[in-house]
Amino acid sequence: MSALVSSVAAYTVLFVLLVACATHLSRPGSLRRAVAVHGLLPASPVAAVVTTGEGVLGGAGIAALIVGGGRVLTASMAGSVVLFVLFGCYGWYVRSTGRGGPCGCSCGELPMTGWVVVRAFALAGLALVGLLLAGSVLPADRPGAALTIVLLAAATFASLLWQLPAAMHDPTPASFVSGRIEGGVVRR
């Protein structure tokens, strides 16, 4: 059972890291603009370090699973824990200080919501599971039913976690929600 849990956790984290890196590379200005709007850190260096970190951690972890590098996988999971805890703390601080602005984590301009923070800490928890149980993670070089189940589950969890902030975002202004609809017209 620990092999299933650790494998799904590790692959989920690695898939999210690679998707995040690919998204940031496809729209390089999105993360930089978001960090600039938050006004806490120098935008260009932070965006470059984050995107590089995501790519290196995700790529090294996947490579370790393909060629069997246990220490590299452990290092990738440890780095992922740190990265996601930093993301979570940064998002929490941005929200708690009322700075707002976009989250910078997807192609859309979603605001920095509590769901971005929840996702970061959830991924940190998954990375911690992958780190603590790294020795039982199924390598990608052993095809079979168990690996297929792990990959499908990890792809599902990665997709759900990646879309969590967008799925939970309600673009409807509060004033509209508090109104009532009568004859197709909003009354307040």
ZAKEVEX-443489 format. One record per atom (N, C-alpha, C): residue number from 1; atom name; x, y, z; residue in one letter. Coordinates in nm, 2 decimals. Example, Ala and Ser with C-alpha at 12.3 -4.5 7.8 and 13.67 -1.06 7.14 Angstrom:
<sites>
SITE resi name      X      Y      Z resn
SITE    1    N   1.32  -0.57   0.78    A
SITE    1   CA   1.23  -0.45   0.78    A
SITE    1    C   1.32  -0.33   0.78    A
SITE    2    N   1.28  -0.22   0.71    S
SITE    2   CA   1.37  -0.11   0.71    S
SITE    2    C   1.29   0.00   0.79    S
</sites>
This chain:
<sites>
SITE resi name      X      Y      Z resn
SITE    1    N   0.08  -0.12   0.00    M
SITE    1   CA   0.00   0.00   0.00    M
SITE    1    C   0.09   0.13   0.00    M
SITE    2    N   0.20   0.12   0.07    S
SITE    2   CA   0.28   0.24   0.07    S
SITE    2    C   0.34   0.27  -0.06    S
SITE    3    N   0.36   0.17  -0.15    A
SITE    3   CA   0.41   0.19  -0.28    A
SITE    3    C   0.31   0.27  -0.36    A
SITE    4    N   0.18   0.24  -0.35    L
SITE    4   CA   0.08   0.31  -0.42    L
SITE    4    C   0.07   0.45  -0.38    L
SITE    5    N   0.07   0.48  -0.25    V
SITE    5   CA   0.05   0.61  -0.19    V
SITE    5    C   0.18   0.70  -0.23    V
SITE    6    N   0.29   0.64  -0.20    S
SITE    6   CA   0.42   0.72  -0.23    S
SITE    6    C   0.43   0.75  -0.38    S
SITE    7    N   0.40   0.65  -0.46    S
SITE    7   CA   0.41   0.67  -0.61    S
SITE    7    C   0.31   0.77  -0.66    S
SITE    8    N   0.19   0.76  -0.62    V
SITE    8   CA   0.09   0.86  -0.67    V
SITE    8    C   0.13   1.00  -0.62    V
SITE    9    N   0.18   1.01  -0.49    A
SITE    9   CA   0.22   1.14  -0.44    A
SITE    9    C   0.34   1.20  -0.52    A
SITE   10    N   0.44   1.12  -0.54    A
SITE   10   CA   0.56   1.16  -0.61    A
SITE   10    C   0.53   1.20  -0.76    A
SITE   11    N   0.46   1.11  -0.83    Y
SITE   11   CA   0.43   1.14  -0.97    Y
SITE   11    C   0.34   1.26  -0.98    Y
SITE   12    N   0.24   1.28  -0.89    T
SITE   12   CA   0.15   1.40  -0.89    T
SITE   12    C   0.23   1.52  -0.88    T
SITE   13    N   0.32   1.53  -0.78    V
SITE   13   CA   0.41   1.65  -0.76    V
SITE   13    C   0.49   1.67  -0.89    V
SITE   14    N   0.55   1.57  -0.94    L
SITE   14   CA   0.64   1.59  -1.06    L
SITE   14    C   0.56   1.64  -1.18    L
SITE   15    N   0.44   1.58  -1.20    F
SITE   15   CA   0.36   1.62  -1.31    F
SITE   15    C   0.32   1.77  -1.30    F
SITE   16    N   0.28   1.81  -1.18    V
SITE   16   CA   0.24   1.95  -1.15    V
SITE   16    C   0.36   2.04  -1.18    V
SITE   17    N   0.48   2.00  -1.13    L
SITE   17   CA   0.60   2.09  -1.15    L
SITE   17    C   0.62   2.10  -1.30    L
SITE   18    N   0.61   2.00  -1.38    L
SITE   18   CA   0.64   2.01  -1.52    L
SITE   18    C   0.53   2.09  -1.59    L
SITE   19    N   0.41   2.08  -1.55    V
SITE   19   CA   0.30   2.16  -1.61    V
SITE   19    C   0.32   2.31  -1.58    V
SITE   20    N   0.36   2.33  -1.45    A
SITE   20   CA   0.38   2.47  -1.41    A
SITE   20    C   0.50   2.53  -1.49    A
SITE   21    N   0.60   2.46  -1.50    C
SITE   21   CA   0.72   2.51  -1.58    C
SITE   21    C   0.68   2.53  -1.72    C
SITE   22    N   0.61   2.44  -1.79    A
SITE   22   CA   0.57   2.46  -1.92    A
SITE   22    C   0.47   2.58  -1.94    A
SITE   23    N   0.38   2.60  -1.84    T
SITE   23   CA   0.29   2.71  -1.85    T
SITE   23    C   0.37   2.84  -1.83    T
SITE   24    N   0.46   2.84  -1.74    H
SITE   24   CA   0.54   2.97  -1.72    H
SITE   24    C   0.63   2.99  -1.84    H
SITE   25    N   0.68   2.89  -1.91    L
SITE   25   CA   0.76   2.91  -2.03    L
SITE   25    C   0.68   2.96  -2.15    L
SITE   26    N   0.55   2.91  -2.15    S
SITE   26   CA   0.47   2.95  -2.26    S
SITE   26    C   0.42   3.09  -2.25    S
SITE   27    N   0.41   3.15  -2.13    R
SITE   27   CA   0.38   3.29  -2.11    R
SITE   27    C   0.47   3.35  -2.01    R
SITE   28    N   0.59   3.37  -2.05    P
SITE   28   CA   0.70   3.41  -1.95    P
SITE   28    C   0.67   3.54  -1.87    P
SITE   29    N   0.59   3.63  -1.93    G
SITE   29   CA   0.56   3.75  -1.86    G
SITE   29    C   0.45   3.74  -1.76    G
SITE   30    N   0.37   3.64  -1.76    S
SITE   30   CA   0.26   3.62  -1.66    S
SITE   30    C   0.31   3.62  -1.52    S
SITE   31    N   0.40   3.53  -1.49    L
SITE   31   CA   0.45   3.52  -1.35    L
SITE   31    C   0.53   3.65  -1.31    L
SITE   32    N   0.61   3.70  -1.40    R
SITE   32   CA   0.68   3.82  -1.37    R
SITE   32    C   0.58   3.94  -1.33    R
SITE   33    N   0.48   3.95  -1.41    R
SITE   33   CA   0.38   4.06  -1.39    R
SITE   33    C   0.31   4.04  -1.25    R
SITE   34    N   0.28   3.91  -1.22    A
SITE   34   CA   0.21   3.88  -1.10    A
SITE   34    C   0.29   3.92  -0.98    A
SITE   35    N   0.42   3.88  -0.98    V
SITE   35   CA   0.51   3.91  -0.87    V
SITE   35    C   0.53   4.06  -0.86    V
SITE   36    N   0.54   4.13  -0.98    A
SITE   36   CA   0.55   4.28  -0.97    A
SITE   36    C   0.43   4.34  -0.91    A
SITE   37    N   0.31   4.29  -0.94    V
SITE   37   CA   0.19   4.35  -0.88    V
SITE   37    C   0.19   4.33  -0.73    V
SITE   38    N   0.23   4.21  -0.68    H
SITE   38   CA   0.24   4.19  -0.54    H
SITE   38    C   0.33   4.28  -0.47    H
SITE   39    N   0.44   4.33  -0.54    G
SITE   39   CA   0.53   4.43  -0.48    G
SITE   39    C   0.61   4.38  -0.36    G
SITE   40    N   0.64   4.25  -0.35    L
SITE   40   CA   0.72   4.20  -0.24    L
SITE   40    C   0.86   4.17  -0.28    L
SITE   41    N   0.88   4.12  -0.40    L
SITE   41   CA   1.01   4.07  -0.44    L
SITE   41    C   1.04   4.12  -0.58    L
SITE   42    N   1.17   4.12  -0.62    P
SITE   42   CA   1.21   4.16  -0.75    P
SITE   42    C   1.15   4.06  -0.85    P
SITE   43    N   1.07   4.11  -0.94    A
SITE   43   CA   0.99   4.02  -1.03    A
SITE   43    C   1.07   3.94  -1.13    A
SITE   44    N   1.16   3.99  -1.20    S
SITE   44   CA   1.23   3.92  -1.31    S
SITE   44    C   1.31   3.80  -1.25    S
SITE   45    N   1.40   3.83  -1.15    P
SITE   45   CA   1.48   3.72  -1.09    P
SITE   45    C   1.39   3.61  -1.03    P
SITE   46    N   1.29   3.65  -0.96    V
SITE   46   CA   1.20   3.55  -0.89    V
SITE   46    C   1.13   3.46  -1.00    V
SITE   47    N   1.08   3.52  -1.10    A
SITE   47   CA   1.01   3.45  -1.21    A
SITE   47    C   1.11   3.35  -1.27    A
SITE   48    N   1.23   3.40  -1.30    A
SITE   48   CA   1.33   3.31  -1.36    A
SITE   48    C   1.37   3.19  -1.27    A
SITE   49    N   1.39   3.22  -1.14    V
SITE   49   CA   1.43   3.12  -1.04    V
SITE   49    C   1.32   3.02  -1.02    V
SITE   50    N   1.19   3.07  -1.01    V
SITE   50   CA   1.08   2.98  -0.99    V
SITE   50    C   1.06   2.88  -1.11    V
SITE   51    N   1.06   2.94  -1.23    T
SITE   51   CA   1.04   2.86  -1.35    T
SITE   51    C   1.16   2.76  -1.37    T
SITE   52    N   1.28   2.80  -1.34    T
SITE   52   CA   1.39   2.71  -1.35    T
SITE   52    C   1.38   2.60  -1.25    T
SITE   53    N   1.35   2.64  -1.12    G
SITE   53   CA   1.33   2.54  -1.02    G
SITE   53    C   1.23   2.44  -1.05    G
SITE   54    N   1.11   2.48  -1.10    E
SITE   54   CA   1.01   2.39  -1.13    E
SITE   54    C   1.06   2.29  -1.24    E
SITE   55    N   1.12   2.34  -1.34    G
SITE   55   CA   1.17   2.25  -1.45    G
SITE   55    C   1.28   2.16  -1.40    G
SITE   56    N   1.37   2.21  -1.32    V
SITE   56   CA   1.48   2.12  -1.27    V
SITE   56    C   1.43   2.01  -1.18    V
SITE   57    N   1.35   2.05  -1.08    L
SITE   57   CA   1.29   1.95  -0.99    L
SITE   57    C   1.20   1.85  -1.06    L
SITE   58    N   1.12   1.90  -1.14    G
SITE   58   CA   1.03   1.80  -1.21    G
SITE   58    C   1.10   1.71  -1.31    G
SITE   59    N   1.19   1.77  -1.39    G
SITE   59   CA   1.27   1.70  -1.48    G
SITE   59    C   1.36   1.60  -1.42    G
SITE   60    N   1.43   1.64  -1.31    A
SITE   60   CA   1.52   1.55  -1.24    A
SITE   60    C   1.45   1.44  -1.18    A
SITE   61    N   1.33   1.47  -1.12    G
SITE   61   CA   1.25   1.36  -1.06    G
SITE   61    C   1.20   1.26  -1.16    G
SITE   62    N   1.15   1.30  -1.27    I
SITE   62   CA   1.11   1.21  -1.38    I
SITE   62    C   1.23   1.13  -1.43    I
SITE   63    N   1.34   1.19  -1.45    A
SITE   63   CA   1.46   1.12  -1.50    A
SITE   63    C   1.50   1.02  -1.40    A
SITE   64    N   1.50   1.05  -1.27    A
SITE   64   CA   1.53   0.96  -1.17    A
SITE   64    C   1.44   0.84  -1.17    A
SITE   65    N   1.31   0.86  -1.20    L
SITE   65   CA   1.22   0.75  -1.20    L
SITE   65    C   1.24   0.66  -1.32    L
SITE   66    N   1.29   0.72  -1.43    I
SITE   66   CA   1.31   0.64  -1.55    I
SITE   66    C   1.44   0.56  -1.54    I
SITE   67    N   1.55   0.62  -1.49    V
SITE   67   CA   1.68   0.55  -1.49    V
SITE   67    C   1.71   0.49  -1.35    V
SITE   68    N   1.63   0.51  -1.25    G
SITE   68   CA   1.65   0.45  -1.12    G
SITE   68    C   1.74   0.53  -1.03    G
SITE   69    N   1.74   0.66  -1.03    G
SITE   69   CA   1.82   0.73  -0.94    G
SITE   69    C   1.75   0.77  -0.81    G
SITE   70    N   1.77   0.69  -0.71    G
SITE   70   CA   1.70   0.70  -0.58    G
SITE   70    C   1.73   0.83  -0.51    G
SITE   71    N   1.86   0.87  -0.51    R
SITE   71   CA   1.90   0.99  -0.44    R
SITE   71    C   1.86   1.11  -0.51    R
SITE   72    N   1.85   1.11  -0.64    V
SITE   72   CA   1.80   1.22  -0.72    V
SITE   72    C   1.65   1.24  -0.70    V
SITE   73    N   1.58   1.13  -0.69    L
SITE   73   CA   1.44   1.14  -0.66    L
SITE   73    C   1.42   1.20  -0.52    L
SITE   74    N   1.49   1.16  -0.42    T
SITE   74   CA   1.49   1.21  -0.29    T
SITE   74    C   1.52   1.36  -0.28    T
SITE   75    N   1.62   1.40  -0.36    A
SITE   75   CA   1.66   1.54  -0.36    A
SITE   75    C   1.54   1.62  -0.43    A
SITE   76    N   1.49   1.56  -0.54    S
SITE   76   CA   1.38   1.63  -0.61    S
SITE   76    C   1.26   1.65  -0.52    S
SITE   77    N   1.22   1.55  -0.44    M
SITE   77   CA   1.11   1.56  -0.35    M
SITE   77    C   1.14   1.66  -0.24    M
SITE   78    N   1.26   1.66  -0.18    A
SITE   78   CA   1.30   1.75  -0.08    A
SITE   78    C   1.29   1.90  -0.13    A
SITE   79    N   1.34   1.92  -0.25    G
SITE   79   CA   1.33   2.05  -0.31    G
SITE   79    C   1.19   2.09  -0.34    G
SITE   80    N   1.10   1.99  -0.38    S
SITE   80   CA   0.96   2.02  -0.40    S
SITE   80    C   0.89   2.06  -0.27    S
SITE   81    N   0.92   2.00  -0.16    V
SITE   81   CA   0.86   2.04  -0.03    V
SITE   81    C   0.90   2.18  -0.01    V
SITE   82    N   1.02   2.22  -0.02    V
SITE   82   CA   1.07   2.35   0.01    V
SITE   82    C   1.00   2.45  -0.09    V
SITE   83    N   1.00   2.42  -0.21    L
SITE   83   CA   0.94   2.51  -0.31    L
SITE   83    C   0.79   2.53  -0.29    L
SITE   84    N   0.71   2.43  -0.26    F
SITE   84   CA   0.57   2.44  -0.24    F
SITE   84    C   0.54   2.51  -0.10    F
SITE   85    N   0.62   2.48   0.00    V
SITE   85   CA   0.60   2.55   0.13    V
SITE   85    C   0.62   2.70   0.11    V
SITE   86    N   0.73   2.74   0.03    L
SITE   86   CA   0.76   2.88   0.00    L
SITE   86    C   0.64   2.94  -0.08    L
SITE   87    N   0.59   2.87  -0.18    F
SITE   87   CA   0.48   2.92  -0.26    F
SITE   87    C   0.36   2.94  -0.16    F
SITE   88    N   0.33   2.84  -0.08    G
SITE   88   CA   0.22   2.86   0.01    G
SITE   88    C   0.23   2.97   0.11    G
SITE   89    N   0.35   2.99   0.17    C
SITE   89   CA   0.37   3.10   0.26    C
SITE   89    C   0.37   3.23   0.19    C
SITE   90    N   0.42   3.24   0.07    Y
SITE   90   CA   0.42   3.36  -0.01    Y
SITE   90    C   0.27   3.40  -0.04    Y
SITE   91    N   0.19   3.30  -0.09    G
SITE   91   CA   0.05   3.33  -0.12    G
SITE   91    C  -0.03   3.37   0.00    G
SITE   92    N   0.00   3.30   0.11    W
SITE   92   CA  -0.07   3.34   0.24    W
SITE   92    C  -0.04   3.48   0.28    W
SITE   93    N   0.09   3.52   0.26    Y
SITE   93   CA   0.13   3.66   0.30    Y
SITE   93    C   0.07   3.76   0.21    Y
SITE   94    N   0.07   3.73   0.08    V
SITE   94   CA   0.01   3.82  -0.02    V
SITE   94    C  -0.14   3.84   0.01    V
SITE   95    N  -0.21   3.73   0.05    R
SITE   95   CA  -0.35   3.74   0.08    R
SITE   95    C  -0.37   3.81   0.21    R
SITE   96    N  -0.29   3.78   0.31    S
SITE   96   CA  -0.31   3.84   0.45    S
SITE   96    C  -0.28   3.99   0.45    S
SITE   97    N  -0.20   4.04   0.36    T
SITE   97   CA  -0.16   4.18   0.36    T
SITE   97    C  -0.26   4.26   0.27    T
SITE   98    N  -0.35   4.19   0.20    G
SITE   98   CA  -0.44   4.25   0.11    G
SITE   98    C  -0.38   4.30  -0.02    G
SITE   99    N  -0.27   4.25  -0.06    R
SITE   99   CA  -0.20   4.30  -0.18    R
SITE   99    C  -0.28   4.26  -0.30    R
SITE  100    N  -0.34   4.14  -0.30    G
SITE  100   CA  -0.41   4.09  -0.42    G
SITE  100    C  -0.33   4.07  -0.54    G
SITE  101    N  -0.40   4.08  -0.65    G
SITE  101   CA  -0.33   4.06  -0.78    G
SITE  101    C  -0.35   3.92  -0.83    G
SITE  102    N  -0.29   3.89  -0.95    P
SITE  102   CA  -0.30   3.76  -1.01    P
SITE  102    C  -0.21   3.66  -0.94    P
SITE  103    N  -0.24   3.53  -0.95    C
SITE  103   CA  -0.16   3.43  -0.88    C
SITE  103    C  -0.03   3.41  -0.97    C
SITE  104    N  -0.04   3.42  -1.10    G
SITE  104   CA   0.08   3.40  -1.18    G
SITE  104    C   0.10   3.25  -1.21    G
SITE  105    N   0.01   3.16  -1.18    C
SITE  105   CA   0.04   3.02  -1.19    C
SITE  105    C  -0.03   2.95  -1.31    C
SITE  106    N  -0.10   3.03  -1.39    S
SITE  106   CA  -0.17   2.96  -1.50    S
SITE  106    C  -0.17   3.06  -1.62    S
SITE  107    N  -0.22   3.01  -1.73    C
SITE  107   CA  -0.23   3.10  -1.85    C
SITE  107    C  -0.34   3.21  -1.83    C
SITE  108    N  -0.44   3.18  -1.74    G
SITE  108   CA  -0.54   3.28  -1.72    G
SITE  108    C  -0.50   3.37  -1.61    G
SITE  109    N  -0.56   3.48  -1.60    E
SITE  109   CA  -0.52   3.58  -1.49    E
SITE  109    C  -0.61   3.56  -1.37    E
SITE  110    N  -0.60   3.45  -1.31    L
SITE  110   CA  -0.67   3.43  -1.18    L
SITE  110    C  -0.62   3.51  -1.07    L
SITE  111    N  -0.70   3.55  -0.98    P
SITE  111   CA  -0.65   3.62  -0.86    P
SITE  111    C  -0.59   3.53  -0.76    P
SITE  112    N  -0.50   3.59  -0.68    M
SITE  112   CA  -0.44   3.51  -0.57    M
SITE  112    C  -0.55   3.49  -0.46    M
SITE  113    N  -0.60   3.37  -0.46    T
SITE  113   CA  -0.71   3.33  -0.37    T
SITE  113    C  -0.65   3.24  -0.26    T
SITE  114    N  -0.73   3.21  -0.17    G
SITE  114   CA  -0.70   3.11  -0.07    G
SITE  114    C  -0.68   2.97  -0.13    G
SITE  115    N  -0.74   2.94  -0.24    W
SITE  115   CA  -0.73   2.81  -0.31    W
SITE  115    C  -0.59   2.79  -0.37    W
SITE  116    N  -0.53   2.90  -0.41    V
SITE  116   CA  -0.39   2.89  -0.45    V
SITE  116    C  -0.30   2.85  -0.34    V
SITE  117    N  -0.32   2.90  -0.22    V
SITE  117   CA  -0.25   2.87  -0.10    V
SITE  117    C  -0.28   2.72  -0.06    V
SITE  118    N  -0.40   2.68  -0.06    V
SITE  118   CA  -0.44   2.54  -0.03    V
SITE  118    C  -0.37   2.45  -0.12    V
SITE  119    N  -0.37   2.48  -0.25    R
SITE  119   CA  -0.30   2.39  -0.35    R
SITE  119    C  -0.16   2.38  -0.32    R
SITE  120    N  -0.09   2.49  -0.29    A
SITE  120   CA   0.05   2.49  -0.26    A
SITE  120    C   0.08   2.40  -0.14    A
SITE  121    N   0.01   2.42  -0.04    F
SITE  121   CA   0.03   2.33   0.08    F
SITE  121    C  -0.01   2.19   0.06    F
SITE  122    N  -0.11   2.16  -0.02    A
SITE  122   CA  -0.14   2.02  -0.05    A
SITE  122    C  -0.03   1.96  -0.13    A
SITE  123    N   0.03   2.03  -0.22    L
SITE  123   CA   0.14   1.98  -0.30    L
SITE  123    C   0.26   1.96  -0.21    L
SITE  124    N   0.28   2.05  -0.12    A
SITE  124   CA   0.39   2.03  -0.02    A
SITE  124    C   0.37   1.90   0.06    A
SITE  125    N   0.25   1.88   0.10    G
SITE  125   CA   0.22   1.75   0.17    G
SITE  125    C   0.25   1.63   0.09    G
SITE  126    N   0.20   1.63  -0.04    L
SITE  126   CA   0.23   1.52  -0.13    L
SITE  126    C   0.38   1.50  -0.15    L
SITE  127    N   0.45   1.61  -0.17    A
SITE  127   CA   0.60   1.60  -0.18    A
SITE  127    C   0.66   1.54  -0.06    A
SITE  128    N   0.61   1.58   0.06    L
SITE  128   CA   0.66   1.52   0.18    L
SITE  128    C   0.64   1.37   0.19    L
SITE  129    N   0.52   1.33   0.15    V
SITE  129   CA   0.49   1.18   0.14    V
SITE  129    C   0.59   1.12   0.05    V
SITE  130    N   0.61   1.18  -0.07    G
SITE  130   CA   0.70   1.13  -0.17    G
SITE  130    C   0.85   1.12  -0.12    G
SITE  131    N   0.88   1.22  -0.04    L
SITE  131   CA   1.02   1.22   0.02    L
SITE  131    C   1.03   1.12   0.13    L
SITE  132    N   0.94   1.11   0.22    L
SITE  132   CA   0.95   1.01   0.33    L
SITE  132    C   0.94   0.87   0.28    L
SITE  133    N   0.87   0.84   0.17    L
SITE  133   CA   0.85   0.71   0.12    L
SITE  133    C   0.92   0.69  -0.02    L
SITE  134    N   1.02   0.77  -0.04    A
SITE  134   CA   1.09   0.77  -0.17    A
SITE  134    C   1.14   0.63  -0.21    A
SITE  135    N   1.18   0.55  -0.12    G
SITE  135   CA   1.23   0.42  -0.15    G
SITE  135    C   1.12   0.32  -0.20    G
SITE  136    N   1.00   0.35  -0.18    S
SITE  136   CA   0.89   0.26  -0.23    S
SITE  136    C   0.82   0.31  -0.36    S
SITE  137    N   0.87   0.43  -0.41    V
SITE  137   CA   0.80   0.48  -0.54    V
SITE  137    C   0.83   0.39  -0.65    V
SITE  138    N   0.73   0.35  -0.73    L
SITE  138   CA   0.75   0.26  -0.84    L
SITE  138    C   0.82   0.33  -0.95    L
SITE  139    N   0.93   0.28  -1.00    P
SITE  139   CA   1.01   0.34  -1.11    P
SITE  139    C   0.93   0.33  -1.24    P
SITE  140    N   0.96   0.42  -1.33    A
SITE  140   CA   0.89   0.42  -1.46    A
SITE  140    C   0.94   0.31  -1.56    A
SITE  141    N   1.05   0.25  -1.52    D
SITE  141   CA   1.11   0.15  -1.61    D
SITE  141    C   1.05   0.01  -1.59    D
SITE  142    N   0.95   0.00  -1.50    R
SITE  142   CA   0.88  -0.13  -1.48    R
SITE  142    C   0.73  -0.12  -1.52    R
SITE  143    N   0.71  -0.13  -1.65    P
SITE  143   CA   0.57  -0.12  -1.69    P
SITE  143    C   0.48  -0.24  -1.64    P
SITE  144    N   0.36  -0.21  -1.61    G
SITE  144   CA   0.27  -0.31  -1.56    G
SITE  144    C   0.14  -0.24  -1.52    G
SITE  145    N   0.05  -0.32  -1.46    A
SITE  145   CA  -0.08  -0.27  -1.42    A
SITE  145    C  -0.06  -0.17  -1.30    A
SITE  146    N   0.03  -0.20  -1.21    A
SITE  146   CA   0.05  -0.11  -1.09    A
SITE  146    C   0.10   0.03  -1.14    A
SITE  147    N   0.19   0.03  -1.23    L
SITE  147   CA   0.24   0.16  -1.28    L
SITE  147    C   0.14   0.23  -1.36    L
SITE  148    N   0.06   0.16  -1.44    T
SITE  148   CA  -0.05   0.22  -1.51    T
SITE  148    C  -0.15   0.29  -1.42    T
SITE  149    N  -0.19   0.22  -1.31    I
SITE  149   CA  -0.28   0.27  -1.21    I
SITE  149    C  -0.22   0.40  -1.14    I
SITE  150    N  -0.09   0.39  -1.11    V
SITE  150   CA  -0.02   0.51  -1.05    V
SITE  150    C  -0.02   0.63  -1.14    V
SITE  151    N   0.01   0.60  -1.27    L
SITE  151   CA   0.02   0.71  -1.36    L
SITE  151    C  -0.12   0.78  -1.39    L
SITE  152    N  -0.22   0.69  -1.40    L
SITE  152   CA  -0.35   0.75  -1.42    L
SITE  152    C  -0.40   0.82  -1.30    L
SITE  153    N  -0.38   0.77  -1.18    A
SITE  153   CA  -0.42   0.84  -1.06    A
SITE  153    C  -0.34   0.97  -1.04    A
SITE  154    N  -0.21   0.97  -1.06    A
SITE  154   CA  -0.13   1.09  -1.05    A
SITE  154    C  -0.17   1.19  -1.15    A
SITE  155    N  -0.20   1.15  -1.28    A
SITE  155   CA  -0.24   1.25  -1.38    A
SITE  155    C  -0.37   1.31  -1.34    A
SITE  156    N  -0.46   1.23  -1.28    T
SITE  156   CA  -0.59   1.28  -1.24    T
SITE  156    C  -0.57   1.38  -1.12    T
SITE  157    N  -0.50   1.34  -1.02    F
SITE  157   CA  -0.48   1.44  -0.91    F
SITE  157    C  -0.40   1.56  -0.95    F
SITE  158    N  -0.30   1.55  -1.04    A
SITE  158   CA  -0.23   1.67  -1.09    A
SITE  158    C  -0.33   1.76  -1.16    A
SITE  159    N  -0.41   1.70  -1.25    S
SITE  159   CA  -0.51   1.79  -1.32    S
SITE  159    C  -0.60   1.86  -1.22    S
SITE  160    N  -0.65   1.78  -1.13    L
SITE  160   CA  -0.75   1.84  -1.03    L
SITE  160    C  -0.68   1.95  -0.95    L
SITE  161    N  -0.56   1.92  -0.90    L
SITE  161   CA  -0.49   2.02  -0.82    L
SITE  161    C  -0.45   2.15  -0.90    L
SITE  162    N  -0.41   2.12  -1.02    W
SITE  162   CA  -0.37   2.24  -1.11    W
SITE  162    C  -0.50   2.33  -1.14    W
SITE  163    N  -0.61   2.27  -1.15    Q
SITE  163   CA  -0.73   2.34  -1.19    Q
SITE  163    C  -0.81   2.39  -1.06    Q
SITE  164    N  -0.77   2.35  -0.94    L
SITE  164   CA  -0.84   2.39  -0.82    L
SITE  164    C  -0.87   2.54  -0.81    L
SITE  165    N  -0.77   2.62  -0.81    P
SITE  165   CA  -0.80   2.77  -0.80    P
SITE  165    C  -0.90   2.82  -0.90    P
SITE  166    N  -0.88   2.77  -1.03    A
SITE  166   CA  -0.97   2.82  -1.13    A
SITE  166    C  -1.12   2.76  -1.11    A
SITE  167    N  -1.12   2.64  -1.07    A
SITE  167   CA  -1.25   2.58  -1.04    A
SITE  167    C  -1.33   2.64  -0.93    A
SITE  168    N  -1.25   2.69  -0.83    M
SITE  168   CA  -1.32   2.74  -0.71    M
SITE  168    C  -1.33   2.89  -0.72    M
SITE  169    N  -1.28   2.96  -0.82    H
SITE  169   CA  -1.29   3.10  -0.84    H
SITE  169    C  -1.43   3.14  -0.88    H
SITE  170    N  -1.49   3.23  -0.81    D
SITE  170   CA  -1.63   3.28  -0.85    D
SITE  170    C  -1.61   3.42  -0.90    D
SITE  171    N  -1.62   3.44  -1.03    P
SITE  171   CA  -1.59   3.58  -1.08    P
SITE  171    C  -1.71   3.67  -1.06    P
SITE  172    N  -1.82   3.62  -1.01    T
SITE  172   CA  -1.94   3.70  -0.98    T
SITE  172    C  -1.92   3.80  -0.87    T
SITE  173    N  -1.94   3.93  -0.89    P
SITE  173   CA  -1.92   4.02  -0.78    P
SITE  173    C  -2.02   3.99  -0.67    P
SITE  174    N  -1.98   4.02  -0.55    A
SITE  174   CA  -2.07   4.00  -0.43    A
SITE  174    C  -2.20   4.07  -0.44    A
SITE  175    N  -2.20   4.19  -0.50    S
SITE  175   CA  -2.32   4.27  -0.51    S
SITE  175    C  -2.42   4.20  -0.60    S
SITE  176    N  -2.38   4.13  -0.70    F
SITE  176   CA  -2.47   4.06  -0.79    F
SITE  176    C  -2.53   3.94  -0.71    F
SITE  177    N  -2.45   3.87  -0.64    V
SITE  177   CA  -2.50   3.76  -0.56    V
SITE  177    C  -2.60   3.80  -0.46    V
SITE  178    N  -2.58   3.91  -0.40    S
SITE  178   CA  -2.68   3.96  -0.29    S
SITE  178    C  -2.81   4.01  -0.35    S
SITE  179    N  -2.82   4.03  -0.48    G
SITE  179   CA  -2.94   4.08  -0.54    G
SITE  179    C  -3.03   3.96  -0.57    G
SITE  180    N  -3.15   3.99  -0.62    R
SITE  180   CA  -3.25   3.89  -0.65    R
SITE  180    C  -3.29   3.91  -0.80    R
SITE  181    N  -3.33   3.81  -0.86    I
SITE  181   CA  -3.37   3.82  -1.00    I
SITE  181    C  -3.52   3.82  -1.01    I
SITE  182    N  -3.57   3.93  -1.07    E
SITE  182   CA  -3.72   3.94  -1.09    E
SITE  182    C  -3.74   3.97  -1.24    E
SITE  183    N  -3.81   3.88  -1.31    G
SITE  183   CA  -3.84   3.91  -1.45    G
SITE  183    C  -3.71   3.93  -1.53    G
SITE  184    N  -3.61   3.86  -1.50    G
SITE  184   CA  -3.48   3.87  -1.58    G
SITE  184    C  -3.40   3.98  -1.54    G
SITE  185    N  -3.44   4.07  -1.44    V
SITE  185   CA  -3.36   4.19  -1.40    V
SITE  185    C  -3.32   4.17  -1.26    V
SITE  186    N  -3.19   4.21  -1.23    V
SITE  186   CA  -3.14   4.20  -1.09    V
SITE  186    C  -3.19   4.31  -1.01    V
SITE  187    N  -3.26   4.28  -0.90    R
SITE  187   CA  -3.31   4.39  -0.81    R
SITE  187    C  -3.22   4.38  -0.68    R
SITE  188    N  -3.19   4.50  -0.63    R
SITE  188   CA  -3.11   4.50  -0.51    R
SITE  188    C  -3.19   4.56  -0.39    R
</sites>
